[in-house]
Amino acid sequence: MTENKKEQELNDFFDGKSTSTISKVVKKAKRITILRNIGISLFVIVFLLITLSLSWLFILRGSQEKAMRDIELFSRITNPNIELLTSQNESNGVFEGILTFNRYKEIEGIPVDWSNHVVRYSLFGGMSRFTGHSLIQIEDKEDGLYRNYDSETKQRMMSFYHPEVLYSQIRNDLKTLNKFTDDTLIELGVSFNQKYTPEEVRELIPENITLKWYWVDTYSEEDIQSLNKHKYKPKSPELATEIYGFSERPTESSMSEKHFIDDVQSGLNYEDGKYFGEFNRIYNNLKGDSAKLDPENIEIIGAVVTGTPKELAELNDMDTVRAAVLGVTVKPY
């Protein structure tokens, strides 16, 4: 009877019908194992989610810093007389973000709003100008040439004329200065008749006119030949957004071009940068056959100046000025 009873208990145990103590212990162990496996799985899932989230934030933050680095460095050699103020970052989804750079111009001590620079950067390192930003073009009734305006501030945008490029018509806004009141503060984009050294430009500009920015000749011989290829085809001047140069440093003028060279060389340090190709092109065109890029390689073909109508009118008597195009105008109050 005893053996039959034990056999019956074993049969009941394996059939899941046992009510004995050993059966209860095994069932409890099973439950503990299942709960433990569930706990381990939840821990692994939570750990992976936290790891992925931190990795995502780290990579996206790196892409943001890279975009900020590229824009701030490139802005130092472009966009004449435009200063970056602050940047704001906002999410634009899981895989990209948007950077907005507030910008302004300074005209004789007066800050003037300028359009924001907005870019989209991705988790994978890409960066592009945010769509929707464009300039405004309106034909001038007096000379028939188109004027460009900033789309946000509606202020005039300067344009420039290369001394070696043939144009069917060249704008000279120096003739319009008498239309402004004496207290108007004016920004003017000046194009020279030939290439000058930075020091020669400092000597050319009258003392009572503020020299703000130098337009550097970064064009190759092939670039000029291409621009002059169709001799009788009307050519548009260079927009302020299409040229390169550097700001004048009032307290250390002679170091201005040195800082420009440092910025160009810094751009060559970031092969993964958005503008590496352009930095490389500029560097090679400026260096030419020289062993390295020195201040002696820098040639100036234009400038941005500011002043009152009376002060800027002195440029009328200068043969070195080939063209002059109005930029921002502001009242000193």
C-alpha positions as CSV (number, residue, x, y, z in Angstrom):
1,M,0.0,0.0,0.0
2,T,2.8,2.3,0.9
3,E,4.6,1.8,-2.5
4,N,1.3,2.3,-4.4
5,K,0.7,5.5,-2.4
6,K,4.1,6.9,-3.3
7,E,3.6,5.9,-7.0
8,Q,0.2,7.7,-6.9
9,E,1.8,10.9,-5.4
10,L,4.5,10.9,-8.1
11,N,1.9,10.5,-10.8
12,D,-0.2,13.2,-9.3
13,F,2.9,15.5,-9.0
14,F,3.9,15.1,-12.6
15,D,0.3,15.5,-13.7
16,G,0.1,18.7,-11.7
17,K,-2.6,17.3,-9.3
18,S,-0.4,16.8,-6.3
19,T,-1.3,18.6,-3.0
20,S,1.8,17.4,-1.2
21,T,4.4,19.7,0.4
22,I,7.0,18.9,-2.3
23,S,4.6,20.0,-5.0
24,K,3.9,23.3,-3.2
25,V,7.6,24.0,-2.8
26,V,8.3,23.3,-6.5
27,K,5.4,25.5,-7.6
28,K,6.6,28.3,-5.3
29,A,10.1,27.9,-6.8
30,K,8.6,28.2,-10.3
31,R,6.8,31.4,-9.4
32,I,9.9,32.9,-7.9
33,T,11.9,32.0,-11.1
34,I,9.2,33.5,-13.3
35,L,9.1,36.7,-11.2
36,R,12.8,36.9,-11.2
37,N,13.0,36.5,-15.0
38,I,10.4,39.2,-15.4
39,G,12.3,41.5,-13.0
40,I,15.6,40.9,-14.9
41,S,13.8,41.6,-18.2
42,L,12.3,44.8,-16.9
43,F,15.7,45.9,-15.6
44,V,17.4,45.2,-18.9
45,I,14.7,47.0,-20.8
46,V,14.9,50.1,-18.5
47,F,18.7,50.0,-18.6
48,L,18.6,49.9,-22.4
49,L,16.1,52.7,-22.6
50,I,18.2,54.9,-20.3
51,T,21.4,54.0,-22.2
52,L,19.8,54.8,-25.6
53,S,18.3,58.0,-24.3
54,L,21.6,59.2,-22.9
55,S,23.4,58.2,-26.1
56,W,20.8,60.0,-28.2
57,L,21.2,63.1,-26.1
58,F,25.0,62.9,-26.2
59,I,25.1,62.5,-30.0
60,L,22.5,65.2,-30.7
61,R,24.3,67.6,-28.3
62,G,27.5,66.9,-30.2
63,S,25.8,67.6,-33.5
64,Q,24.5,70.9,-32.0
65,E,27.9,72.0,-30.8
66,K,29.4,71.1,-34.2
67,A,26.8,73.2,-36.0
68,M,27.4,76.1,-33.6
69,R,31.2,75.8,-34.1
70,D,30.9,75.8,-37.9
71,I,28.5,78.7,-38.1
72,E,30.3,80.9,-35.6
73,L,33.7,80.3,-37.3
74,F,32.3,80.8,-40.9
75,S,30.4,83.9,-39.9
76,R,33.7,85.6,-38.9
77,I,34.8,85.6,-42.5
78,T,31.5,86.3,-44.2
79,N,28.4,88.5,-43.8
80,P,30.1,91.9,-43.7
81,N,29.3,94.0,-40.6
82,I,26.9,91.4,-39.2
83,E,27.4,90.3,-35.6
84,L,26.0,87.1,-34.0
85,L,24.3,87.9,-30.7
86,T,22.9,84.7,-29.2
87,S,21.7,81.3,-30.3
88,Q,18.6,79.4,-29.3
89,N,18.1,75.7,-29.7
90,E,14.8,73.9,-30.1
91,S,13.9,70.3,-30.9
92,N,12.5,69.5,-34.3
93,G,11.8,65.8,-33.7
94,V,13.8,62.8,-32.6
95,F,16.5,63.0,-35.2
96,E,17.1,66.8,-35.7
97,G,17.1,70.2,-34.0
98,I,16.9,73.9,-35.0
99,L,19.4,76.6,-34.1
100,T,18.4,80.2,-34.3
101,F,21.2,82.8,-34.3
102,N,20.1,86.4,-33.4
103,R,22.0,88.9,-35.5
104,Y,22.6,92.7,-35.6
105,K,24.6,95.4,-37.3
106,E,26.4,98.3,-35.6
107,I,26.2,101.6,-37.4
108,E,28.2,104.4,-35.7
109,G,27.4,103.0,-32.2
110,I,23.7,102.2,-33.0
111,P,22.7,98.5,-33.0
112,V,20.3,97.6,-35.8
113,D,18.3,94.4,-36.0
114,W,19.2,92.0,-38.8
115,S,17.5,88.8,-39.9
116,N,18.0,85.7,-37.8
117,H,20.2,82.9,-39.2
118,V,18.3,79.7,-38.8
119,V,19.7,76.2,-39.5
120,R,18.6,72.7,-39.1
121,Y,21.1,70.1,-37.8
122,S,20.6,66.3,-37.7
123,L,21.5,63.6,-35.3
124,F,23.9,62.2,-37.9
125,G,25.9,65.5,-38.3
126,G,24.2,67.1,-41.3
127,M,23.3,70.8,-41.4
128,S,21.3,72.9,-43.8
129,R,19.9,76.4,-44.0
130,F,16.3,76.5,-42.8
131,T,13.9,76.9,-45.7
132,G,11.8,79.9,-46.1
133,H,14.5,82.6,-45.8
134,S,15.0,84.7,-48.9
135,L,16.0,88.2,-49.9
136,I,13.7,90.8,-51.5
137,Q,14.5,92.3,-54.9
138,I,13.0,95.5,-56.1
139,E,13.9,97.4,-59.2
140,D,15.2,100.9,-58.6
141,K,13.3,103.4,-60.7
142,E,16.3,105.8,-61.0
143,D,19.0,103.4,-62.4
144,G,16.9,100.4,-63.4
145,L,19.1,98.1,-61.3
146,Y,17.7,95.8,-58.7
147,R,18.2,96.5,-55.0
148,N,18.3,93.7,-52.5
149,Y,16.6,93.9,-49.1
150,D,16.8,91.8,-46.0
151,S,13.5,89.8,-45.8
152,E,13.0,90.4,-42.1
153,T,14.2,93.9,-41.4
154,K,13.5,95.3,-44.9
155,Q,16.8,97.1,-44.8
156,R,19.0,97.4,-47.9
157,M,21.6,94.8,-48.5
158,M,25.0,95.8,-49.9
159,S,26.5,94.4,-53.1
160,F,30.0,94.6,-54.5
161,Y,31.8,94.8,-57.8
162,H,35.1,93.0,-58.4
163,P,37.7,95.2,-60.1
164,E,38.6,92.6,-62.7
165,V,35.1,91.8,-63.7
166,L,33.3,93.6,-66.6
167,Y,29.8,94.8,-65.7
168,S,27.3,96.4,-68.1
169,Q,26.3,98.9,-65.4
170,I,27.8,99.9,-62.0
171,R,25.9,101.4,-59.2
172,N,27.2,104.6,-57.5
173,D,25.0,105.5,-54.5
174,L,27.4,108.3,-53.5
175,K,25.3,110.5,-55.8
176,T,22.2,109.9,-53.6
177,L,23.8,110.9,-50.3
178,N,22.3,114.4,-50.5
179,K,18.8,112.9,-50.2
180,F,19.4,111.9,-46.6
181,T,19.1,114.3,-43.6
182,D,22.4,115.3,-42.0
183,D,21.8,113.2,-38.9
184,T,21.3,109.9,-40.8
185,L,23.9,107.2,-40.1
186,I,24.7,105.2,-43.2
187,E,26.4,101.9,-44.1
188,L,28.0,101.8,-47.5
189,G,29.6,99.0,-49.4
190,V,32.6,100.3,-51.4
191,S,34.2,98.5,-54.3
192,F,37.8,99.5,-55.3
193,N,39.2,100.0,-58.8
194,Q,42.1,97.6,-58.0
195,K,43.7,95.4,-55.3
196,Y,45.2,97.1,-52.3
197,T,46.9,95.9,-49.1
198,P,45.0,96.3,-45.8
199,E,47.4,99.1,-44.8
200,E,46.9,101.0,-48.1
201,V,43.1,100.8,-47.5
202,R,43.5,102.2,-44.0
203,E,45.4,105.1,-45.5
204,L,42.9,105.6,-48.4
205,I,39.8,105.9,-46.2
206,P,39.4,109.4,-44.7
207,E,39.9,109.6,-41.0
208,N,36.3,110.8,-40.2
209,I,34.8,107.7,-42.0
210,T,34.6,104.5,-40.0
211,L,36.2,101.5,-41.7
212,K,34.2,98.5,-40.6
213,W,35.1,95.5,-42.8
214,Y,37.5,94.5,-45.6
215,W,36.5,92.5,-48.7
216,V,39.3,90.1,-49.5
217,D,40.0,88.9,-53.0
218,T,39.5,85.1,-52.7
219,Y,38.9,84.6,-56.4
220,S,41.2,82.5,-58.6
221,E,42.1,83.4,-62.2
222,E,39.7,80.7,-63.3
223,D,36.9,82.3,-61.3
224,I,37.5,85.7,-63.0
225,Q,37.7,84.1,-66.5
226,S,34.4,82.3,-65.8
227,L,32.7,85.6,-64.8
228,N,34.0,87.4,-67.9
229,K,33.4,84.5,-70.2
230,H,30.3,86.0,-71.8
231,K,31.5,89.5,-72.4
232,Y,28.1,91.0,-73.4
233,K,26.0,89.1,-70.9
234,P,24.8,91.4,-68.0
235,K,26.5,90.4,-64.8
236,S,25.1,90.9,-61.3
237,P,27.4,92.3,-58.6
238,E,28.4,90.0,-55.7
239,L,25.8,90.0,-52.8
240,A,27.1,90.7,-49.3
241,T,26.3,87.1,-48.5
242,E,28.6,85.8,-51.2
243,I,31.9,87.5,-50.3
244,Y,34.7,86.9,-47.7
245,G,36.7,89.2,-45.6
246,F,37.3,90.4,-42.0
247,S,36.3,93.1,-39.6
248,E,38.5,96.0,-38.7
249,R,39.8,95.9,-35.1
250,P,39.8,99.5,-33.9
251,T,42.3,99.0,-31.1
252,E,44.7,96.8,-33.2
253,S,44.2,97.5,-36.9
254,S,47.4,95.8,-38.0
255,M,46.2,92.5,-36.4
256,S,42.9,92.4,-38.3
257,E,44.2,90.4,-41.3
258,K,46.2,88.1,-38.9
259,H,42.9,87.1,-37.2
260,F,41.4,86.5,-40.6
261,I,44.2,84.1,-41.5
262,D,43.8,82.3,-38.2
263,D,40.1,81.8,-38.8
264,V,40.8,80.4,-42.3
265,Q,43.4,78.0,-40.9
266,S,41.1,77.0,-38.1
267,G,38.5,76.0,-40.6
268,L,41.0,73.6,-42.1
269,N,41.3,71.8,-38.8
270,Y,37.7,70.5,-39.1
271,E,37.5,68.1,-42.1
272,D,34.1,67.1,-41.0
273,G,32.9,70.7,-40.9
274,K,30.1,72.0,-43.0
275,Y,32.4,74.6,-44.7
276,F,35.7,72.7,-44.8
277,G,35.7,72.7,-48.6
278,E,35.2,76.5,-48.8
279,F,37.9,77.1,-46.2
280,N,40.2,74.9,-48.3
281,R,39.4,76.8,-51.5
282,I,39.9,80.2,-49.9
283,Y,43.2,79.1,-48.3
284,N,44.6,77.8,-51.6
285,N,43.5,80.8,-53.6
286,L,45.0,83.2,-51.1
287,K,48.3,81.3,-50.6
288,G,48.9,80.9,-54.3
289,D,52.5,79.8,-54.9
290,S,53.6,80.8,-51.4
291,A,54.8,78.2,-48.9
292,K,52.2,79.3,-46.4
293,L,49.5,81.9,-46.0
294,D,50.8,85.2,-44.7
295,P,49.4,88.8,-44.3
296,E,51.3,89.7,-47.4
297,N,49.0,87.4,-49.4
298,I,45.9,89.3,-48.4
299,E,44.6,91.7,-51.1
300,I,41.6,94.0,-50.5
301,I,39.2,94.8,-53.3
302,G,36.4,96.5,-51.3
303,A,35.3,97.7,-47.8
304,V,32.3,98.5,-45.7
305,V,32.3,102.0,-44.2
306,T,29.9,104.0,-42.1
307,G,29.3,107.6,-41.3
308,T,27.0,110.6,-42.0
309,P,26.1,111.7,-45.5
310,K,28.5,114.6,-45.2
311,E,31.3,112.4,-44.1
312,L,30.7,109.7,-46.7
313,A,30.5,112.3,-49.5
314,E,34.3,112.7,-49.3
315,L,34.5,109.4,-51.2
316,N,33.2,111.2,-54.3
317,D,36.6,112.6,-54.8
318,M,38.4,109.3,-54.7
319,D,39.5,107.6,-58.0
320,T,40.1,104.4,-56.0
321,V,36.3,103.9,-55.5
322,R,34.8,102.0,-58.4
323,A,31.3,101.5,-57.0
324,A,29.3,102.3,-53.8
325,V,26.1,100.6,-52.7
326,L,23.9,101.7,-49.8
327,G,23.3,99.3,-46.9
328,V,21.6,100.0,-43.6
329,T,20.5,103.5,-42.7
330,V,19.4,104.6,-39.2
331,K,18.6,107.7,-37.2
332,P,20.7,108.2,-34.0
333,Y,17.7,108.0,-31.6
